Amino acid sequence: MAADSKDTKTIAADSRENTGGSSFGTIIRFGLIAALIGFFAKPYLFKPAQTPKTQLFEIAGETMGTVWNATICADAQTLTEKDLTVDAEAEPAKSCEELLQRFVQKELDAVDLAASTFKPESDVSRFNVSQSTEWFPVSATTAEIVAIALDVAQKTGGAFDPTVAPLVDLYRFGPNKAPLVQLPSDEQIAKLRENVGYDKLEVRSEPEPALRKSVPSLTLDLSGVAKGFAVDRVAQALETAGLTDYLVEVGGETRCGGQKTRFNFETNALDRTPWRVGIEAPEIARDAQRYIPRLYSVLNFDGSARPQTSLATSGDYRNYLQVGDLRFSHIIDPRSGKPTEIVENGAAGSGERLGAVSVVAETCAEADAFATAFFVLGEKDGVALADALGLAVLYLFRADDSALEIREVASQAFGTNVESNVVASDAAPQEKTPVAE
């Protein structure tokens, strides 16, 4: 029995030892398995924040008697977290597009309220009605637009002039829409020119923004700079909100920021490419409703590489009137009081004529105003001034209204800073094609 008891105890001891060894081995095995699971599951258990799915939001609307378009690159999730509130009492936006549309429209409406000659409550309309030669209080926005306009007027010797309003109205391109049965006489023009001249206008920002006219009947027309300024204002608002990749266009005046950016799900990374903006061929459309603009060239704009990312075009091929057999564009030469060109007998046998002038500049307001000025100046004086100012300017002359044959003349700055970014017209479609305003 003793032997049996010993054997029993021995077996029991062995059993305890075996049990202990088995538990330790099990722990090790589970530990190894857990380590392996952790190693292979690490990318999933400790995955970093998902890359924002940046996409292109395309929005549009109306302002200043024309249309606007914008393409904004943003991540939908972070976009809704930004402070883009326009009206706290308005219903929440139902989509990112609606949120951005409201945001952009607010900035454009502010400029329109300042510079419109069609809204009686605007700063410009109230100033035009006033006969006072004392300082006239206006918004900071209006003062800034006028300051830019006067700067361009001085640099171009009056080829651009914000006081040209009575002449614009005389030719029915302003608020006066009464039928024009014949061209104004030299006497009518001379009379109105007594109230025209940028040297008759002053602007200040301190102690309060204000304008002052030296002639009671002086009136303003800021349409040659306001759209470009509106584009700049939208661009600045977007950048302040942290949206630095965008393309904004109002009536053909365009500004790009950053690059065209969107998430590529195949590569799981962001695709970044330059913005592509087209310049139209200056063709006179016989049927505007059915006309499809023809592309002349495309510019690549990379806002991360250089600041000159604004483009504006002035031309005679979109906004013009015809009285009998005479056709004339909306671009008025303030120095003569007449349209830059009057074509007799329609376009038949008219020969080569200036069709469009495009300007690339750092701000869209400058590009907008200078484009008008260089159209007024013409090739010889315009290119000379552009070279003196270091501005990138492109002149397009057409052999006839079809614009199938085009002669181009560019300033030195355009050839140096822009031409390398011009690609053939049969390249991939551009984001926007500015039209002449």
C-alpha positions in Angstrom: 0.0 0.0 0.0 2.9 2.3 0.8 4.4 1.7 -2.5 1.0 2.3 -4.1 0.6 5.4 -2.1 4.0 6.6 -3.2 3.2 5.8 -6.7 0.0 7.7 -6.4 1.7 10.7 -4.9 4.4 10.5 -7.6 1.8 10.4 -10.2 0.0 13.3 -8.6 3.2 15.3 -8.4 4.0 14.5 -12.0 0.4 15.5 -12.9 0.8 18.8 -11.2 4.2 19.4 -12.9 2.7 18.5 -16.3 -0.3 20.7 -15.6 1.9 23.7 -14.8 4.0 23.2 -17.9 0.9 22.9 -20.1 -0.5 26.2 -18.7 2.8 28.1 -19.3 3.0 26.7 -22.9 -0.5 27.7 -23.5 0.2 31.3 -22.4 3.2 31.4 -24.7 1.2 30.1 -27.6 -1.6 32.6 -27.0 0.9 35.4 -26.7 2.5 34.5 -30.0 -0.8 34.2 -31.7 -1.9 37.6 -30.2 1.4 39.1 -31.4 0.9 37.8 -34.9 -2.7 39.0 -35.0 -1.5 42.4 -33.7 1.3 42.6 -36.3 -1.0 41.7 -39.3 -3.9 43.7 -38.0 -1.9 46.8 -37.1 -2.7 48.6 -40.4 -6.3 48.2 -39.7 -6.4 48.6 -35.9 -4.1 51.7 -35.9 -5.0 53.1 -39.3 -4.3 56.9 -39.5 -7.0 59.3 -40.4 -8.4 58.6 -43.8 -7.1 60.9 -46.6 -9.7 63.6 -47.3 -11.6 62.8 -50.4 -11.1 66.1 -52.1 -13.4 66.7 -55.0 -14.4 69.4 -57.5 -17.5 71.4 -56.6 -18.9 73.3 -59.6 -21.3 76.1 -58.8 -22.8 79.0 -60.8 -25.2 82.0 -60.6 -25.9 85.4 -61.9 -24.5 88.8 -61.1 -24.0 92.2 -62.7 -26.1 91.4 -65.7 -24.0 88.3 -66.5 -23.3 84.8 -65.2 -20.6 83.5 -62.9 -19.0 80.1 -62.5 -16.7 78.6 -59.9 -14.9 75.3 -59.4 -13.7 74.8 -55.9 -11.6 71.9 -54.6 -12.5 70.7 -51.2 -13.2 67.8 -48.9 -16.9 67.5 -48.2 -16.5 66.5 -44.6 -14.2 69.3 -43.6 -16.1 71.8 -45.8 -19.2 71.5 -43.6 -17.0 72.2 -40.6 -15.8 75.5 -41.9 -17.5 78.8 -41.0 -19.1 79.6 -44.3 -22.3 80.9 -42.7 -23.9 83.5 -44.9 -27.2 84.2 -43.0 -27.7 82.7 -39.6 -31.5 82.9 -40.0 -31.5 81.1 -43.4 -32.3 77.4 -43.6 -29.2 75.2 -43.5 -27.7 74.4 -46.9 -28.8 71.0 -48.2 -25.5 70.3 -50.0 -21.9 71.5 -50.2 -22.7 73.0 -53.6 -25.5 75.1 -52.1 -23.3 76.1 -49.2 -20.5 77.3 -51.5 -23.0 78.9 -53.9 -24.4 81.1 -51.1 -20.9 81.9 -49.9 -19.8 83.1 -53.3 -23.0 84.9 -54.2 -22.8 87.0 -51.0 -19.4 88.4 -52.0 -20.6 89.1 -55.5 -23.8 90.8 -54.3 -21.7 93.1 -52.1 -19.7 94.3 -55.1 -22.8 94.7 -57.2 -24.4 96.8 -54.5 -21.4 99.1 -54.5 -20.7 99.4 -58.3 -24.0 98.8 -60.2 -25.4 101.6 -62.4 -28.6 99.6 -62.7 -29.4 99.5 -58.9 -30.6 102.9 -57.7 -29.5 102.0 -54.1 -25.9 101.3 -55.1 -23.1 103.6 -54.1 -22.3 104.5 -57.7 -26.0 105.2 -58.6 -26.4 107.5 -55.6 -23.1 109.3 -56.4 -24.1 109.7 -60.0 -27.4 111.4 -59.0 -25.7 113.7 -56.5 -24.8 117.2 -57.8 -22.6 117.9 -54.8 -18.9 118.6 -55.2 -18.2 117.8 -51.6 -16.9 114.4 -50.3 -19.5 111.8 -50.8 -19.4 108.9 -48.3 -19.3 105.4 -49.9 -18.4 101.9 -48.7 -14.8 100.8 -48.4 -15.5 98.4 -51.3 -16.5 101.2 -53.6 -13.5 103.4 -52.7 -11.2 100.5 -53.4 -12.7 99.8 -56.8 -12.5 103.5 -57.8 -8.9 103.7 -56.5 -7.9 100.8 -58.8 -9.8 102.4 -61.7 -8.0 105.7 -61.3 -4.6 104.0 -61.0 -5.2 102.3 -64.4 -6.6 105.5 -65.9 -3.4 107.4 -64.9 -1.1 104.7 -66.2 -2.9 104.5 -69.5 -3.3 108.2 -70.1 -7.1 108.0 -69.9 -7.5 105.1 -72.3 -9.4 103.6 -69.4 -11.6 106.1 -67.6 -14.3 105.3 -65.0 -16.0 108.7 -65.7 -17.0 107.6 -69.2 -20.6 106.8 -68.1 -22.4 109.5 -70.1 -20.8 108.2 -73.4 -21.5 104.6 -72.5 -25.2 105.6 -72.0 -25.2 107.7 -75.2 -24.4 104.6 -77.2 -27.0 102.5 -75.3 -24.6 100.3 -73.4 -25.6 101.7 -70.0 -29.0 101.9 -68.2 -30.4 104.0 -71.1 -32.0 101.3 -73.4 -34.0 103.6 -75.6 -33.6 102.6 -79.3 -30.7 104.2 -81.1 -31.8 105.1 -84.6 -28.6 106.9 -85.7 -25.2 107.5 -84.4 -24.7 110.5 -82.1 -23.4 113.7 -83.7 -20.0 115.3 -82.9 -21.8 118.1 -81.1 -23.6 115.6 -78.8 -20.4 113.9 -78.0 -18.5 117.1 -77.4 -21.1 118.3 -75.0 -21.0 115.1 -72.9 -17.2 115.0 -72.9 -17.3 118.2 -70.8 -18.4 115.9 -68.0 -15.8 113.2 -68.6 -12.3 113.0 -67.3 -10.7 110.9 -64.6 -8.9 114.0 -63.4 -12.3 115.4 -62.3 -12.6 112.5 -59.7 -11.0 111.9 -56.3 -11.1 109.1 -53.9 -10.0 108.6 -50.3 -10.1 105.8 -47.7 -9.5 108.0 -44.6 -10.9 109.4 -42.4 -13.9 107.7 -44.1 -14.2 106.2 -47.6 -15.5 108.8 -49.9 -15.6 110.1 -53.5 -15.5 113.7 -54.7 -16.3 115.2 -58.2 -15.1 118.6 -59.4 -18.0 118.7 -61.9 -21.5 118.4 -60.6 -22.7 116.3 -63.6 -19.8 113.8 -63.5 -21.0 110.2 -63.4 -19.2 106.8 -63.0 -19.3 103.6 -64.9 -17.2 100.9 -63.2 -18.3 98.0 -65.4 -14.8 97.8 -66.9 -13.2 96.9 -63.5 -16.1 95.8 -61.2 -16.3 92.2 -62.5 -12.6 91.6 -62.1 -12.7 93.1 -58.7 -15.6 90.8 -57.8 -13.6 87.8 -58.8 -10.7 89.0 -56.6 -13.1 89.5 -53.7 -14.4 85.9 -54.0 -10.9 84.6 -54.3 -9.8 86.4 -51.1 -12.9 85.1 -49.3 -12.2 81.5 -50.3 -8.5 81.8 -49.3 -9.5 83.2 -46.0 -11.7 80.2 -45.4 -8.8 77.9 -46.2 -10.1 77.0 -49.7 -6.9 77.7 -51.7 -7.6 75.6 -54.8 -10.2 77.3 -57.0 -11.2 78.8 -60.3 -13.6 81.7 -60.3 -15.0 83.4 -63.4 -17.5 86.4 -63.7 -18.5 87.3 -67.2 -15.3 85.9 -68.6 -12.9 87.5 -66.1 -11.0 84.6 -64.5 -8.7 84.0 -61.5 -7.2 80.7 -60.4 -5.8 79.8 -57.0 -3.5 76.8 -56.3 -4.1 73.9 -58.5 -6.9 71.7 -59.8 -7.0 69.1 -57.0 -9.1 65.9 -56.6 -8.8 62.6 -54.9 -7.8 59.6 -57.1 -9.3 56.5 -55.7 -7.1 54.2 -57.8 -3.9 55.6 -56.5 -5.3 56.6 -53.1 -3.7 60.0 -53.5 -4.4 63.6 -54.6 -4.1 64.5 -58.3 -2.9 68.0 -58.7 -2.7 69.7 -62.1 -2.6 73.3 -63.4 -5.8 75.0 -64.2 -6.5 75.4 -67.9 -8.2 78.5 -69.1 -9.1 79.1 -72.8 -9.0 82.2 -75.0 -11.7 82.3 -77.6 -11.2 83.1 -81.2 -12.7 86.6 -81.7 -15.4 85.5 -84.2 -18.5 87.7 -84.7 -21.4 85.3 -84.2 -24.2 85.7 -86.7 -26.6 83.5 -84.6 -25.7 84.1 -81.0 -28.2 81.6 -79.7 -26.7 78.7 -81.7 -23.1 79.9 -81.6 -20.5 77.6 -80.1 -17.3 79.5 -79.1 -14.2 78.4 -80.9 -11.0 77.9 -78.9 -7.9 79.8 -80.0 -5.5 78.8 -77.3 -5.3 77.5 -73.7 -3.3 78.9 -70.8 -2.1 76.7 -67.9 -2.3 78.5 -64.6 -0.5 77.1 -61.6 -1.3 79.3 -58.6 1.4 77.5 -56.5 4.1 78.5 -58.9 3.5 82.2 -59.7 1.1 85.0 -58.7 0.0 86.0 -62.2 -3.1 83.8 -62.3 -5.8 86.2 -63.5 -7.0 86.6 -67.1 -9.3 89.1 -68.6 -10.3 89.6 -72.2 -11.9 92.7 -73.9 -13.2 92.4 -77.4 -15.8 93.6 -80.0 -17.2 90.1 -80.8 -19.8 89.6 -78.1 -21.2 93.0 -76.9 -22.0 95.2 -79.8 -24.9 97.1 -81.5 -25.9 97.7 -85.1 -27.6 100.8 -86.4 -28.6 100.4 -90.0 -25.5 99.2 -91.8 -23.1 100.4 -89.0 -21.8 98.1 -86.3 -19.9 99.3 -83.3 -18.6 97.6 -80.1 -19.3 98.6 -76.5 -15.7 99.7 -75.9 -15.7 103.5 -76.0 -12.6 105.5 -76.4 -12.9 108.2 -73.6 -10.5 110.5 -75.5 -12.6 110.7 -78.6 -16.0 109.9 -77.1 -16.6 107.3 -79.8 -16.5 103.5 -80.1 -13.1 102.1 -80.8 -14.3 101.1 -84.2 -17.4 101.5 -86.4 -17.7 99.0 -89.2 -19.7 100.2 -92.3 -21.9 97.9 -94.3 -21.7 95.2 -91.6 -18.4 93.3 -91.9 -18.2 93.0 -95.6 -14.8 94.0 -96.9 -13.8 95.6 -93.6 -10.3 94.1 -93.7 -8.2 93.2 -90.7 -9.5 94.5 -87.4 -8.6 94.2 -83.7 -10.8 91.5 -82.3 -9.7 90.9 -78.7 -7.1 91.8 -76.1 -6.2 89.5 -73.3 -4.3 90.5 -70.2 -2.7 88.2 -67.6 -2.0 89.9 -64.2 -1.7 89.2 -60.5 -5.2 90.6 -59.8 -8.3 90.2 -61.9 -9.3 93.8 -61.3 -6.1 95.0 -62.9 -6.4 92.5 -65.8 -10.0 93.6 -66.4 -9.3 97.4 -66.5 -6.0 97.0 -68.5 -7.7 94.8 -71.1 -10.1 97.6 -71.9 -7.4 100.2 -72.0 -5.1 98.2 -74.3 -8.0 97.6 -76.7 -8.5 101.4 -76.8 -4.8 102.0 -77.3 -4.4 99.6 -80.2 -1.4 97.6 -81.2 1.4 100.2 -81.5 0.8 102.3 -78.4 -0.6 99.3 -76.4 2.3 97.0 -76.8 4.8 99.8 -76.1 3.0 100.6 -72.9 2.6 97.0 -71.9 6.4 96.5 -72.3 7.0 99.7 -70.3 4.8 98.4 -67.5 5.9 94.8 -67.7 2.4 93.6 -68.4 1.5 90.4 -70.2 -0.8 91.4 -73.1 -2.0 89.5 -76.1 -3.6 91.2 -79.2 -5.7 89.1 -81.6 -6.5 90.5 -85.0 -8.9 88.8 -87.4 -8.9 89.0 -91.2 -12.7 89.0 -91.2 -15.6 88.3 -89.0 -15.1 84.5 -89.2 -11.8 84.8 -87.4 -10.5 81.9 -89.3 -7.3 83.8 -89.9 -5.8 85.4 -86.8 -2.7 87.5 -86.4 -1.4 87.8 -82.9 0.9 90.3 -81.2 2.2 89.8 -77.7 4.1 92.0 -75.2 7.4 90.8 -74.0 6.0 89.8 -70.6 3.4 87.6 -72.3 6.1 85.9 -74.3 8.3 85.4 -71.3 5.9 84.5 -68.5 2.8 83.2 -70.3 3.6 81.8 -73.7 5.4 78.8 -72.3 2.1 77.8 -70.8 0.1 78.1 -74.0 -0.9 74.8 -75.5 -2.4 74.0 -78.8 -6.2 74.5 -79.3 -6.7 70.8 -80.0 -5.5 69.9 -76.5 -7.7 68.6 -73.7 -10.8 70.8 -73.0 -10.2 73.8 -70.7 -12.0 74.6 -67.5 -13.3 77.9 -68.6 -13.2 80.0 -71.8 -13.3 83.8 -71.0 -15.4 85.8 -73.4 -15.0 89.5 -74.2 -16.9 91.8 -72.0 
